Amino acid sequence: MSITSPNRYPYETVAASQTAQVLGGAGAVGDYLHRIVVTVTTTGTSTLSVLDNSTTVLTMAANTPVGVYSLEINAASALGPWKITTGAGVTVLAVGFFTA
């Protein structure tokens, strides 16, 4: 028996030290960012920014403790593609629907 979930979301990874990585190949207004899973490996370089095109909608400061954080976003972009900037001590798994 196969079980199918109605809540399947694609995901994209964002490596450490990325600057304004577009989620999806092109990204677009209306793309949906459900959640980000943030892995902090080094506290001193744990900065993170989530942008709706050029508008910052979420930031995480340096010195965030080492760990894994699941942050609900549940928003559609209003201005353009979702973009994520990571410091050297942070990686992100972005879950949602993004324009290829």
TORKOL-4160 file (C-alpha; in steps of 0.2 Angstrom, whole numbers, padded with zeros to 4 digits, m for minus):
100
<pt num="1" X="0000" Y="0000" Z="0000"/>
<pt num="2" X="0006" Y="0017" Z="m0005"/>
<pt num="3" X="0003" Y="0032" Z="0006"/>
<pt num="4" X="0002" Y="0049" Z="m0003"/>
<pt num="5" X="0003" Y="0065" Z="0007"/>
<pt num="6" X="m0007" Y="0080" Z="0000"/>
<pt num="7" X="0006" Y="0092" Z="0008"/>
<pt num="8" X="0021" Y="0088" Z="m0002"/>
<pt num="9" X="0032" Y="0103" Z="m0004"/>
<pt num="10" X="0048" Y="0104" Z="m0015"/>
<pt num="11" X="0063" Y="0111" Z="m0007"/>
<pt num="12" X="0080" Y="0119" Z="m0011"/>
<pt num="13" X="0096" Y="0120" Z="m0001"/>
<pt num="14" X="0106" Y="0136" Z="0002"/>
<pt num="15" X="0124" Y="0133" Z="0006"/>
<pt num="16" X="0134" Y="0143" Z="0018"/>
<pt num="17" X="0141" Y="0160" Z="0012"/>
<pt num="18" X="0128" Y="0163" Z="m0001"/>
<pt num="19" X="0123" Y="0180" Z="m0006"/>
<pt num="20" X="0104" Y="0183" Z="m0011"/>
<pt num="21" X="0102" Y="0165" Z="m0018"/>
<pt num="22" X="0086" Y="0165" Z="m0028"/>
<pt num="23" X="0074" Y="0151" Z="m0023"/>
<pt num="24" X="0069" Y="0142" Z="m0039"/>
<pt num="25" X="0078" Y="0144" Z="m0055"/>
<pt num="26" X="0071" Y="0161" Z="m0058"/>
<pt num="27" X="0059" Y="0165" Z="m0044"/>
<pt num="28" X="0044" Y="0176" Z="m0046"/>
<pt num="29" X="0030" Y="0186" Z="m0038"/>
<pt num="30" X="0018" Y="0174" Z="m0030"/>
<pt num="31" X="0031" Y="0160" Z="m0026"/>
<pt num="32" X="0027" Y="0152" Z="m0009"/>
<pt num="33" X="0039" Y="0150" Z="0005"/>
<pt num="34" X="0032" Y="0138" Z="0018"/>
<pt num="35" X="0046" Y="0135" Z="0030"/>
<pt num="36" X="0065" Y="0137" Z="0031"/>
<pt num="37" X="0076" Y="0124" Z="0041"/>
<pt num="38" X="0091" Y="0133" Z="0047"/>
<pt num="39" X="0107" Y="0124" Z="0053"/>
<pt num="40" X="0119" Y="0134" Z="0063"/>
<pt num="41" X="0136" Y="0126" Z="0064"/>
<pt num="42" X="0147" Y="0142" Z="0070"/>
<pt num="43" X="0139" Y="0155" Z="0081"/>
<pt num="44" X="0150" Y="0169" Z="0076"/>
<pt num="45" X="0145" Y="0168" Z="0058"/>
<pt num="46" X="0127" Y="0163" Z="0060"/>
<pt num="47" X="0119" Y="0178" Z="0050"/>
<pt num="48" X="0104" Y="0175" Z="0039"/>
<pt num="49" X="0093" Y="0186" Z="0029"/>
<pt num="50" X="0077" Y="0181" Z="0019"/>
<pt num="51" X="0072" Y="0193" Z="0006"/>
<pt num="52" X="0056" Y="0196" Z="m0005"/>
<pt num="53" X="0066" Y="0202" Z="m0020"/>
<pt num="54" X="0076" Y="0217" Z="m0012"/>
<pt num="55" X="0065" Y="0219" Z="0004"/>
<pt num="56" X="0072" Y="0210" Z="0020"/>
<pt num="57" X="0058" Y="0200" Z="0028"/>
<pt num="58" X="0068" Y="0190" Z="0041"/>
<pt num="59" X="0085" Y="0191" Z="0049"/>
<pt num="60" X="0095" Y="0181" Z="0061"/>
<pt num="61" X="0110" Y="0189" Z="0070"/>
<pt num="62" X="0127" Y="0182" Z="0072"/>
<pt num="63" X="0130" Y="0173" Z="0088"/>
<pt num="64" X="0114" Y="0162" Z="0087"/>
<pt num="65" X="0118" Y="0146" Z="0096"/>
<pt num="66" X="0123" Y="0131" Z="0087"/>
<pt num="67" X="0108" Y="0120" Z="0082"/>
<pt num="68" X="0094" Y="0117" Z="0070"/>
<pt num="69" X="0079" Y="0129" Z="0069"/>
<pt num="70" X="0063" Y="0127" Z="0059"/>
<pt num="71" X="0055" Y="0144" Z="0055"/>
<pt num="72" X="0038" Y="0145" Z="0048"/>
<pt num="73" X="0036" Y="0158" Z="0034"/>
<pt num="74" X="0019" Y="0154" Z="0026"/>
<pt num="75" X="0020" Y="0169" Z="0014"/>
<pt num="76" X="0019" Y="0172" Z="m0005"/>
<pt num="77" X="0031" Y="0184" Z="m0012"/>
<pt num="78" X="0024" Y="0201" Z="m0016"/>
<pt num="79" X="0039" Y="0209" Z="m0025"/>
<pt num="80" X="0049" Y="0196" Z="m0034"/>
<pt num="81" X="0058" Y="0180" Z="m0030"/>
<pt num="82" X="0062" Y="0174" Z="m0013"/>
<pt num="83" X="0081" Y="0176" Z="m0009"/>
<pt num="84" X="0092" Y="0170" Z="0005"/>
<pt num="85" X="0109" Y="0176" Z="0011"/>
<pt num="86" X="0118" Y="0165" Z="0023"/>
<pt num="87" X="0134" Y="0168" Z="0033"/>
<pt num="88" X="0148" Y="0156" Z="0034"/>
<pt num="89" X="0141" Y="0146" Z="0049"/>
<pt num="90" X="0123" Y="0144" Z="0042"/>
<pt num="91" X="0115" Y="0132" Z="0029"/>
<pt num="92" X="0096" Y="0133" Z="0025"/>
<pt num="93" X="0083" Y="0120" Z="0018"/>
<pt num="94" X="0070" Y="0131" Z="0010"/>
<pt num="95" X="0053" Y="0122" Z="0008"/>
<pt num="96" X="0039" Y="0129" Z="m0004"/>
<pt num="97" X="0034" Y="0132" Z="m0022"/>
<pt num="98" X="0047" Y="0142" Z="m0032"/>
<pt num="99" X="0047" Y="0147" Z="m0051"/>
<pt num="100" X="0060" Y="0137" Z="m0061"/>
